[in-house]
Amino acid sequence: MSFMETATAQVSKDNLRPMSAHSRRLAPLPALGWITVALVCALGLAYAGSRVDELSGDRESFRRAREALRAGDLQAYRELASGLEDYALYPYLRYDYLRPRLAQAAPQEVRAFLKSYSETPVAAPLRTAWLRTLALRGDWPNYLAYYTAQENPVLQCHYATARLRRQPDQAVLEEIKQLWLSAAPRPTECDPAFAVLSKSALWTEDLIWQRIRLAMTAGETRLAAYLGDRLSPAERPWATLWITSHDNPAKALAGEDFKHDHPIGREIIAHGIARLARTDAEQAYAAWRRFAPRFKIYSPRSCRRDPSDGVSKGERCSSPLWSKLTSGDPLIGQVERSLGLAAADQRLPQAFAWLYSIDASVVDAQVQRAQLRLAIATGAWTDLARWTEREAVGDMNPLRWRYWRARALESTGHAPAARGLFQELAAERDYYGFAAADRLGVPYRFGHRPTRLSTAEDTRIQSSPGMVRARELWLAGYLREARSEWTYTVNHLPDRAVPAAAAIAHEWGWHDRVIFALGKVKAYDDLEFRFPTPYASWVSESAARSNLEPAILYSIMRAESAFFDQARSAAGAVGLMQVLPSTGRLVAKDLGMPLAADAKLYDPETNIVLGSQYLRQMLARFDRHLVMAAAAYNAGPGKVERWRPQGGCQNAELWVETIPYMETRRYVRNTLFYTALYEWRMGKRVKPITERLAAVPPRGGTATMPITCAAANKG
């Protein structure tokens, strides 16, 4: 249910923004008491209100001009627009007029618009629409004149076509080749350029195979089949076999098609084994044993144990790569990685041996996560201590990796080394930092540092054209465009100025934009900005009604939507607490609360009431177990039931790390971490994370099972 923020990390002298000393905290000012803060806020708002009122007439005229244009009343539009040339939002009026009339527009009119408003967010969409218009006209000289780098493949291909018409040189063909080398099908607008490529010297079977590889890696079998038809008759069967190995790997690998060694055949074998391993790693390994010799994997030397690696002879001999030759095919790494990951996911007895056999060159974050989860799930602390000797790679969370190294060292008799790591980690403001602090019995380090802004920087940003436009759009009721304008402005600011923009968004209540902006420049220490407490009365009332802690509700909202009340996830969950409409209707019915339409879920109060009640239901279902309830809120209660241990209770900290879904693992950890932060923000006692980690009872059991579950959480 988590809302994933999708926003891309991206003219007037009037000072339109209210000046709040509490929110702004300008560097020259000393710390202010609450009474002083309230007084300054009141004075600032009064001042800003007077400045805003000066533009209220222009703002109303702007709204009326837009309405007239949409109604087709051009005379009224022109009369209203004529008095707004100096108004901050005039570019939007010009865009609204010109965009639907581009088919009749003259190039000089478009050129004037793009020149005048090049530093506004309406310039790029108008240019894109204009390029499409020029392509429809076949006006390639003007297309070249107006073209700037575009991400849309249709526009890119039109650009290639235009360049071919002007001068079909080698450089153009090389660019077309790169356009053609795509894992996904390209639009038909690319066909003219690709036709020229297919008649050039760049068109080879090797080029076709390059794209087939891309397509098969992406699972685009229809594209691969189309490309296979363009191969020579001798090569074509290999493309067909590759598709078969993707769709039915067991059948393909058991057939006679691989009797003779072939470079493409090796790639197909590796692909088929990886596909088969996803569902049956043992069957995939059996196939690998048959094909291994042609990859030059096995050497004549006997299978011996290397005492230094801690792997037994039995483990080594059962490994598909117990005696690799240095001259082996590079595909070996891909195969051993696929087998190791699949065996770990399927909890096979061979999983440890296969993970050990993975060559260091292909160990990535996914492999490290598999090593960690397998070791934790099985209590293999010695193996985890060995694996974590290597630094975290890729996007593996280094704090998570180091924390579990410390746990592994602690569990294998290396207490002093473990304590040293815990002490380093306890200085971090992070879930694992807090967990390390709990191991040591020391307070959490919150490290709050308010954003400090210079008066000059603050004034410059708040009066910048983009911020003025964003505020005027917001006050005029155009929230989507206001947020777009703000984001566009922030993405064009130097890093030093971004905190000032974040402070503006904080005053406007755009808390998700504050979090986005500060994250963009890695300014993580202002906990007031990054963990706000809006909707206080509704949160308090809902918490009391649902018997929940306000800090937990804030934590869920922060994790779900970052406080953007119009948030909508890919799954259709909406609002502050990301409530699915189907869930919202059921909860509303239980409460006897009318829900006239699903759109009502965007209302903050309604969303908080229904979301908190649903969370209460999850807590009731899982015996007030916050970890399980949070997992259920994110992934659904049915999945949590399936994830419960079999046969006995499980340490909750270990259970969280073995949740199959990466998103849910992160969500549960963030819920616990954010709850502690919100307790601190609200001046409450900060309950140690370990106090919320009640042992997870087995299927059919409850969290209140005495003795056994209490013992499971020790250590």
N, C-alpha and C positions, 0 to 999 in steps of 0.2 A: 504493500500500500504506500510505500514511501514515494514522496514526490521528488523526482530528480530534477534539480535545477538545470534548465537547458539553455539559459541565456548565454550568448557568445560573449567571452571575455573581451568587451569593446569600450534685432541687435539693439541691445539696449543698455543705457547707463544706469537705469533705475535699479535701486536696491530693493528687491521684492521679497526677500526672505526674512522671517522673524528671527531676531537675535536673542537666543537663549543662552545665558551664561552657563547654566548647568550643563546643557548639551554640548555647547561649543568649546568651553574651557580654553580660551585663548591663552597663549603662553605667558603674556605679561601679567595675567591676573593671578592673585593668590587664591588658595582654596577658599571656597565660599561656604558659609553656613546655609542651612536650608531656608531660613527666613530671607537672607540676602538673595539666595538663588531665586526664590519665588518672586521677590520684588523685581529683580532684574529681568526675569522671564516676562513678567507682566508689562514692564516698560518696553521690552523688546517687541512683544506682540503688538502692543499699541502702536509703536512706531511703524512696524511692518504693515499693520493694517492700514495706516494712513497712506503708505506708499502704494499698497495694492489697490486701494480705492481710487487712486488717480487713474488706474488703467481699467477700472470696471466698465466704463463706457466702451472702450475699444474691445474689451473681451466680449461684451454683449453684441457688438456689431460683427465681430468675427463669427460668433455662433449663428447669427442671423444670415450672414453672407453664405456660410456653408449650407444652411438649410435652404436658402434660395437656389443655390447651385444644384443641390440634389433634387429640388422640385422643378428644375428646368427654367427658372425665372432669371434669365441672364441679365435683364435690365436691372432688377433689384440687386443682383449680385454685383454688377459693375458700380452701381451707385454706392453700395456699402463698402466695397473694396477700395474705391477711389480715395477714401479717407483714412485708409489703414496702411499706406505705403511704409510708414515709419514704425509700425507696430511689430513687435517681436515675432508674431505668428503669421505675418504676411507671406513668407515662403510657402506655408501650408495652403493658403488660399490659391496662390499661383499654381501650385502642384495639382490641387483639386480641379482646377480649370483645365490645365494643359494635358494631364494624363489621359483622360478619355478622348481627347481630340488630336492625338498624335498622328493619326492617319491623314489628317488634313494639315498638320503643322508644317511650317517652313523650317529648314535647317537653322536659319539664323535665329528664329524664335527659341528653339531648343538650346542653341549655343548660348544665347543670352541668359537663359535660366540656369544652365549648368555653371556658367561663369559667376553669376551673381550669388548662387546658393551652393557652391561647391563644398562648403564646410557645414552642411546641414544633412541630417539623415534622409531628406527627401531627394537628394541629388542622385544617389546610387539607384534607387528603384526607377526614377525617371530615365536615367541613362539605359538601364536594362530594357525597359519598355521601348525606348527609342531604337535601340539596336535591333530588337525584334521587328519593329516597323520597317526599318531600312532593309532588313533581310527579306521581308515579304515583298518589298518594292524591287528587290534586286539591285539596290543602290549600293554596290560594293565600294566604290571610292569613298562615299560618306561613311560607310560602315567602318572602314579602316581609319578614317579621320576621328571618329567618335569612340573607337574601341579602347577600353582599358582592361586590365587583367580581370577575367571573370571566372567564377567557379562552376557556372552552369555549362555542362558539356555541349548543349545545343549552341550556345553563343560561341564557345571555343571552336566548334566545328565550322560555324559560319565564318569565323575569323580565318580559319585555315582555307576555306573555299575562296574567300576574298583575296587572300594572299596568293593563292594559286593562279587566280585570274590575272593578278598584276605581274607576278614574277615567280614561276614555279621552280625555285632553286632547291638545292640540297637541304638547306637549313629548314625550309618549310616541310619537306618530306620527313625530316627527323622529328619535327614536332608532331606531325600527323601520326607517325609511328608510335610515339609515346601516348597520344590520345587513344590509339587503337588498342594498345596493351592494357586492357582493362579487364578486371575480373567479372564485371557486370556487362550486360548488353548495352550497346551505345544506341542513341536515338537515330531515327532514319535520316535526320538532317545531316548526319555524319557520312552518309553513303557516298556523296560525290567526292569528298576528300579521300575516303578509303578506296574508292575505285581507282583513283590516281596512284595511291600507294601500292595497290595490288599489281600494277603494271610497271613498277619501278624495280631497280636492282635491290632495294631493301627487302622486297617480298621474298622470303625463303621459307622452307619447311621448318627450319629452326625457329623462325619468328612465330609461325603458327603454333608450334609446340610450346613456346613461351606463354602464349595466351591460354592454351589449353591447361597448362599447369596452374595458372592463376584461377581459371574457371573452376577446375576440380577442387582446388584448395578452398574455394568459396562455396562449393556445392552447387555450382551453376551447371548442372549436367546438360540442360537443353542447349546452352551456349556451346559447351564442349562438343556436343553432337554436331552442331552446325559447323563448327571449326573443323571437326574431323572429316567432314565431307570435302573440305578444301585441301586435304592432304593427298599425296600420291596414293595410288592403289596399294602399293606395298606397305605404306605406313598406316593406312586407314584402319585396319583391323585392331591395331594397338589402341587407338582412340576408343573404339567400341568396347574393347576389353576393359579399359580404364573405367568407363561408365558402369559396366557390369560389376566391377570390383567395388564400386562405390555403392551401388544399389543392393547388391547381394554378394558381399565379400566372401562368405563361406562357400558359396557355389563357385565363384570365380577361382578361389585359391585351391579348391579341390579338383579343378579340371585339369586338362592336359595342355592348356594354352601356353604354359610357361616351361615347356620341355626344353626349349633352347634359350640360352642366356641372351639378353638384349638390354642395353642401357635403359630404354623406355620400360621394358618389362620389369626391371628392378624398381623403378619408381612406382609402377602399378602395384607390385607386391607390397612395397612399404605402405602405400596408401590403403590397400585392402586390409592389411594386418591392423593398421591403426583404426580403421572403421570397425573391424570385427572385434577388436579389443574392447570397444566401448560397451559391448553387451556380453562378451564372453572372452575374457582375457586368457583363460587356459586354452581354449580352442585356437585363439590367435597365436599363442606361444607354440602350440603343436605345429601350426602351419609354418611359423618362423623357423622351427628346427629343420623342417624339410628344405626350406629355401636358403638357409644360412650359408652353406658352403660357397655358393656363387658370389656371396658378398665378402668372401675371404675372412670369415669371422673366426673359425676354429683353426688352431695350430696343432701340430703333432704332439706338442709337449703335454705332459700329464696335468691333471687338475690338482694343484697343490695349494695349500693354505699359506697365505702371506701373514705371518704372525702380527705384523704391524697394523693390519687393517681391521682386526676384530671380527672378520667374517669367517664363519666356520667352513670347513671343507664341503659339507653338505649344501650349505647355502650357495657357495661359489659354484659348485658343479651343477646346481639346478639353475644357475643363471644362464640366460642365452648368450652372454658375452664373457664367459669366464676366462677366455684366453684370446682376446682380440689381438689382431696384428695391427701394427701402426699403419700399415698400408691399406687397411680396410676401407670399404666404400663409405663416404660421408653419410649415406642414408642410414647407416647403422645407428647413429645418434638419434635420428628421428624415430626409428623402430623401438629402440630400447626405452626411449622416453615415453612413447605411447603405451608400451607394455607396463612399465613401472607405474604410471599414473592410473591406468585401468585397474591393475592389481590392488593398488592402495584404495581406490574408490570401492572396489568389490570386496575388500578386506580378505584377500586370499592369503593363505599361509606363505606363499612365495613373495609377497609384496616387499618385504624387507630386502631380500636378496636382489630383486629386480630394481628396486630404487637405488641400492648400492651400486648396481652395475651401470647406472646412467653416467655417461661420460661428462666430466666437468664442463665441457664446452657447451653442452645443451641444458645444463641445470639453470633454470630460470625461476621466477617467482612462483609459477604454478607448481613446479616440482617441489620447491621449498615448502609451500603451503601443504602439499600432499604429505611430505615427510613429517611436518609438524602435527598434522591432524592424525596421521596413523600412529605416531609415537604416543601422542596424548591419549588416544582412544584405547591403546593397548598397554599403557603404562611402561613403554619401552624407553626409560630414561637414559640408559646408556647409549642407545642409538641416537636419541635426540641430542645428547651431549656431543656426540661425534659430528652429527650433521650441522649443528650450530657453530662448530669451529670456524666454518666459512662465514664470511659476512653476508648479510642480506643482499639479494640482487634484484634488479628491476624494481617493480612496484611492491615488493614485499615490505611491509611495515617494519622498519628497523627496530622500533621500540618493542613491537610484538616479538620479533625474533630474539632480541637480547633478553627480554623478560623470561621467555621459555628456556633460553639457555641457562639463565640463573636458576630457574626451577629444576632443570635437569641436573645441574651441578649440585644443587642442594640435596637432591634425591640420590645422588651417587657418592655421597661422602666428601664433597668438596665445599663445605660450608663457608670457609673464609672467602673463596673466590666468588661464591654465590652472593654473599653479603656485600662484597664490593660492587657487584653489578647492581644489586637492589638499591644501594646507596646512590649510584649514578642515576638510575631510573627514577628514584623518588623525587629528584629535582625537577622532573618533567611534569607539565600540566597536561595529562593524558590519561586515558583509562589505565594503561599499563604503568604509568607513573604512580597513579593512585593505588593500584594493586600492589606495587612494590612498597609503597609507604605502609600499606596494611601489613605486609610481611614483616616490616621492621618495627611497626607500632609507633610510627611518627606521623605528625600532622601533614595534611596535603599542602603542597606549594601551589597557590593560585596565581601568584605573580601578576596581579592586575596593575596595569599602567595606563592611565587615561590618555587618550589621544591629545597631543599638544599641538596647537596650531598658532602660527604667527598671525597677527592682525592683518598684515599686508596680504598674506596668502589667502586668508579667509575672505577678505573683501574682494580680492581679485576673482576667486572662484565663484562666489555667490552672485557677482554681477556679470559673469561671463555670458555671452550670447546663448550658449547651449543651456545653461542652468536657468536663465530667464525664460527661455522657450519652454523648458520642462515644467517650470512652475506655472506659467500661464496656461499651458495645456491641462495641467492638473486642476487648476482653479476653474477652467472652462468646462471640466467634466470629461475630458478625453484622457482617461487613465492609461490606456494601452499605449497611445502615442507619447504621453508624458514619460512613461517608463522607458520607452524606446529612445526618446531624446536624451534622457538622463544617462542611459547606458552608452549611447553613442558618444556623448561628451566625455564620460569617464574613460572610455577606451582610447580617447585621443589626448588624455592628460598625461603629463610626466608623473612618474611614481610619487614624487614628493607632494603633489597636489591632490592625490586621490583621497587621503584621509579627510581633507576639507569637504570633498564631494560626499564622502560617507556621512559626515556630520550633518550635511544638508538633508540627505535621505533619512537620517535618524529623526530629525525634526519633523519631517513630513510623515513619519510612520511607515516608511518603506523599509522595513527591517531586513527583508531578504536582500535588498540592494546594498544595505550596509554590510551585510555578511559577505556578499559578492565582492564589493569594492575592497574591503580590508583583506580578504583572502587573495585578491589579485596582486596585492603588493606585499603579501606575507606579513601583515601587521596584525598579529593574533592576540596581543596582550590587553586590549581594551575590552574587558569582560562586560562592561555596561553596554557598549555598542553591540558586541557580538552575541550577548545573551540578554536581550531586553525582556521586560515584563509588561507587555501591553494587555489590554482587556482584563485588568486586575479584578474588577467587580464580578464579571462573568466567570472568570476562572475560580474565584473564591466561592461563589455560589454553587457552581457545578461540582467543585471538589467536595464541599460540605454535603451536597445532595447525594453524591455517589460514593461518599466515604473514601475519598482519595486525597493524597497530599498534593497541594498546589504545585509543588516543585516537580512532581511526576507529570502533571498535565502540561506544564511548560516544557518539560523535557520532550514529551511526545510531539508537541507542536513544533518545537525547534527541529526535531529530527524529521518530521513529516513534510513540513511546508516552509520552514524558515520564516514563518509568520506571514506568508503571502496568502491573503484570504481568497484570491482568485486562482490558486494553484489547481492544476488538473494533471493527474498522472496518466501514463500510457494505458493503465488498466481502467481508467475512468473514475478513480477516487478523486474527490474534490475538497477544496477548502482547507482551513487551518489544520484540521486533524485528519485530512485525507480520508473522508468517509465515502465508501462506495454507495451509490444511490440505493441499491438493493438492501444493503445493511441499514442505511439511514431510514428507509421506510419501515423495516421490521422494528428497529429500536423505537422509532416514533410511535408506532402502533402499541408497543409495550408500555410506553409512557402515557398513552392517551393524548398524544400531542399531534395536532393536525399538521401535515406536511403537504401543502397545496401543490407543490411542484418540486422536482429535483433541483431546480435552480435555487430553491430556498437554502440548499446546503452551502451555498457560497456566503450566506449571511453569517458573520462571525459568531453571533450569540447562538444561533441555531446549531451551527457546526460544533461549537464547544459543548453544548448540552448533549447532543447525540453522540459525539465522539467520546466524551467522558463516560457516558452511560454504557457505551459498548466496551470501553476499557474495563469498567466495573464488572461487566458480564464475564469478560475474559479472566479477571482476577477471581471472581467467584467460581468459575469453572475449574481453575487450577489452584484452588485453596490459597488465595492471596499470594501466590508465588509470582513476584514481579518479573523475574527472568522469563518464565514460561508464558506469562500473560503478554509481555512485550513481543515475544517471538510470535505468539498467536495473532496479535494485532497486526503484525507485519505480514506474516505468511499464511495465516489462517489456522484455526484450532485443530483441524483435522491433521495437518502436517505435523504440528507439535505433538499430537498423540502418537503418531508414527515414529517420531524421533526420540520418544522416551526410552530409557534403557530397558533391557529385558533381564529379568531375574534378580534385580536388586537396585538399590539407590545408587546414584552417581554424583560425585562432586560437581556442584553447579558450575564452578569456574572451568572445569574440564569439559563439561557438557556444552557450554557456550562455544568453545573452540572447535567442537566437532559437529556443530549444526551444518548440514549439507549445503545450505545456500549461503554464499558469501555475503549477499546483501543483508540477510537476516542476522548473520553473525555480527556484522558491523552495526546493524540497527540496535541489537540488544546491548552491545558494549556501549554504544553512544547513549542509549537510554540511561544506563547506570551512571555513566560519566556526566552527562548533562544534568541528571537529577542532583548529583553532588554539587555541581556548579550553581544550580538554581537555589539549593539550600543556602549556599554561601551568599549568593546575591540577595536573598530575601532575609538575611540575618538570622537564619535558623541554625540549629545544631546540624552540622554536616555528619550524616550517618555514614560510617565507613562502608565502602562497596561490599566488603565481605559480609556485613550484616544483612545485606539484601540477597546474598547468594545461598539461600536455603538449598539443601541437596535436592536433586531432581528424583522424584519417586519413579518406580517402574510402571509400566503400563498396568492400569487397573489399581495402582496404589495412590496414596495421597501424600501431600507434602507434610502432613502431620503424623506420618508413620513414626512412632517413637524409636529411639535407640539406633536402629539400623541407618535411617537417613541422617541422623545427627552425626553418626560416626563417619559417614561417607564424605562429609565436608571437612574433615580434619586433614591437615597436611598441606 
